[in-house]
Structure formats: C-alpha cells, structure tokens
Amino acid sequence: MIFDVKIIISLKSGMLDPEACAIQHALSNLGFETEYLTNSKLYNVGIKAEDAESAKARAEEMCGRLLANPVIQSYSVEVTE
C-alpha cells in the first residue's frame, strides 16, 4: 500500500532565521504588521509500506539521515492513506 506522508521541517525555537526576518521586514514595508513569522519546508512523499506505522518510521528515518539537521531543526510527520 502507498501512504501519503507529509513531512514538515522547521528551525528549532531560538534559532536565527534570516529568510523569515527578511520576509517579515518586507511585509512590514508593505504595510503588513506581524508579531512573528517562521519558515518551514514541506515535503509530500509517497511511501510504499505494509502499514501506517511502517510508513511513519521510514519517513522519520529519512528525516534523521537526510532531510533534517537535528542540531538546529525539528520535524513532524503525518501519514494518511
């Protein structure tokens, strides 16, 4: 069975995000005031697995080995059929 997996990679709290700062500043210049802005990456992945637990474990392995830097980033994994 193929599972649809959504992986979101974000910087951990307290990490400097220059891209988000630049976007927030640009929004302010356009008249849009924001209290905060964060930047995340979204990966939609189709994973072939026996069950949802196996698909999630595989996605978490992908994050640990390539997609996320565990020192400065956190990730979340959501699996649907």
C-alpha positions in Angstrom: 0.0 0.0 0.0 1.2 3.5 -0.7 0.8 6.1 2.1 0.8 9.8 1.6 3.3 11.3 4.1 3.6 15.0 5.0 7.0 16.0 6.5 7.4 19.5 7.9 11.0 20.7 8.7 11.3 23.8 10.9 14.1 25.5 12.7 14.1 24.9 16.4 12.9 27.7 18.7 15.6 30.3 19.3 17.5 29.6 16.0 18.1 32.6 13.8 16.1 32.5 10.6 17.4 35.2 8.3 15.0 34.4 5.5 12.0 34.8 7.8 13.4 38.0 9.2 13.8 39.4 5.6 10.2 38.4 4.7 8.8 39.9 7.9 10.7 43.1 7.2 9.4 43.2 3.6 5.8 42.6 4.8 6.2 45.5 7.2 7.4 47.7 4.4 4.2 46.8 2.5 2.1 47.7 5.5 1.5 44.2 6.9 2.4 44.2 10.6 3.2 40.7 12.0 4.1 39.7 15.5 6.3 36.8 14.3 7.0 34.8 11.1 8.6 31.4 10.7 9.7 29.5 7.7 9.3 25.7 7.2 9.8 23.2 4.4 7.0 20.9 3.4 7.7 17.5 1.7 4.9 15.4 0.4 6.2 11.9 -0.1 4.5 8.7 -1.3 5.9 5.7 0.7 5.1 2.1 0.0 4.8 0.2 3.3 2.8 -2.5 4.9 1.0 -0.2 7.4 0.9 3.5 8.5 3.4 2.8 11.4 6.0 1.4 9.0 5.5 4.4 6.6 5.9 6.8 9.5 9.1 5.0 10.7 10.5 5.2 7.2 9.8 8.9 6.9 11.4 9.6 10.3 14.4 7.7 9.1 14.6 9.9 6.1 14.5 13.0 8.3 17.2 11.6 10.6 19.5 10.7 7.8 19.0 13.4 5.2 16.1 15.9 5.4 16.6 17.5 8.8 19.6 18.7 10.7 18.7 17.5 14.3 21.0 20.1 15.9 19.1 23.1 14.5 15.8 21.7 13.1 12.8 19.8 14.2 10.4 17.8 12.1 6.9 16.4 12.2 5.5 13.5 10.2 1.8 13.0 9.3 0.7 9.8 7.5 -2.6 9.3 5.6 -3.7 6.6 3.2 
